[in-house]
């Protein structure tokens, strides 16, 4: 091989990395859906428990409670792609069905932006009656999730 051919090849190869900068910028693919990026507020997870950590997270998520538990906490995680106001609420029901009895409901007016966590704490001065319960989560007045739980 002639020296000029080898030098020409090296010279041509040295320009290849520079050509990468001449390309159109490529779109970065995100794990978030288009709806999330455009701002739709959504509930991403609902958990229950009876004790919060110092950081406001549930210490032990569970759906089985004891009558002596001092509180039943419904923890609602949300996501919003942009800053928006809305209402998050939880309705607690004993013996769901035709003979249902309302235990309580709570609502919070919130400003949503990216990930968020809101805890709703239900307390009773007397022990919780044993039986089936449900916690229904509402976002801007629309039901988004129902969790069934039990007190034994």
N, C-alpha and C positions, 0 to 999 in steps of 0.2 A: 504494500500500500504506500502511496506517495504521502509525504509529509503534509502537503497542502490539503489533501483529502481528509486526513485525520484532524487537522486544525479547523477545516471547514465544518466538519461534523461537530467538534467541540463548540465552535462558535454558534452553530445552529441550535445545539442543545442548551446553550446558556440563555437563549432567548425564550425558551419554552415556559419557564416559571413566570416571566413577565407577561406572557399571553393570558395567563389566568386572570390577571387584573383587568383585561379588556372585556371580559364576559359581562353579561347583564347580571346584576345582583340576584341571587336566588332567594326565594321566600323561605324563611325559617319555619319548619313545621312544628307546631305546638301540640302538646298532649291535650290541651283544652279544646272543646268543641267550638264551632263558630258561634253558637248561641251564648256560650259562656263569655267568649271574647267580646261579643257585642253587648253584653250587659245583663242578660236574663238572670235574675236572682233565683237561686234554686236551693233546696234543702239537699245536702249531700249525705248526711248521716244523722240518725236519731238513736241515742242510747239512754239507758236509765240506770239509776243507782241510788244510794242513800248517803253517800259521803263524797265531798269534793276535796281535792288536793289543794295545796297553797296556791297553785297556778290556775285554779278554777276548773280543772279537768275532773272527770269522775274517777274516784280512786279504784273502784271495781265495778265495771258495767255488769248489770244483771237484770233479769226479769222475774226473779222470785224474791219476795220480800217477807218479812215477819211482821206480825201485828204490832210488836213493840218498836219497830223502826221509827225513829223520830221524824224522818222526812222521806219523801219519794221525790227524786230529782229527775226531770226530763231534760237532757242535754241535746240541743239542736245545733248542728253545724251547717253553715250556709256558705255559698259562693256567689259572688257577683262580679261581672267583668268591668263594671263601672260604678261610680258612686250613685246610689239611689236610696230613697227613703221607702220604707214599707212597714208592715205590721206582721209580727210573728206571734202566734198564739198556741196554747195547748189546752185541751179540754180533757179532764180526767173523769172517767165514768166507772161506777161500780156495777157489776152484773150486766155487761153490755147485752143488748137485745130489747125485747118488748118491755121488760120490767126494769130497765136501766134506771139508775139513780145517779144524778150529777154529784160529783165529789167537789169539783171546783174547776174554774177556768182562769187562765191568766193570759194577758196580752202585753206586748212590748212594742212601742214605736221605735224603730231602729233606723240607723243609716248603715247600709250595706256597702262593703267594698272589699273585694277579693275574699279571702277566707275569714270566717267569723264563727264564734261559738256563743250561744245564749243558753243559760240555765234557768229552768223554771222549777222552783222548789215548792212542793205541796206539803203542809204540815197539818197534823190533827192533834187536838189536846187529849183525845182518847185513843186507844189502840185501833189500828186499821182492822175493819171486819175481814175475816177470811173469805176468800172467793176470787172470782175472775174480775179483772179490770181491763180497761183500755185507755190509752193515751192517744188522742188524735191531734196531730200537728196541722196548723193552718198557716198559710202564707198569703197575706192580703185577702183574708176571708175565704180562701179556697183550701179545702182539705188536700194535704199532700202526702200524709203518711199516718197509718194507725199501727200502734204497737200494743199487743196484748200482753198482759203480765198477771201474776198471781200473788196473793198474800196467803201464806200457810201458817 
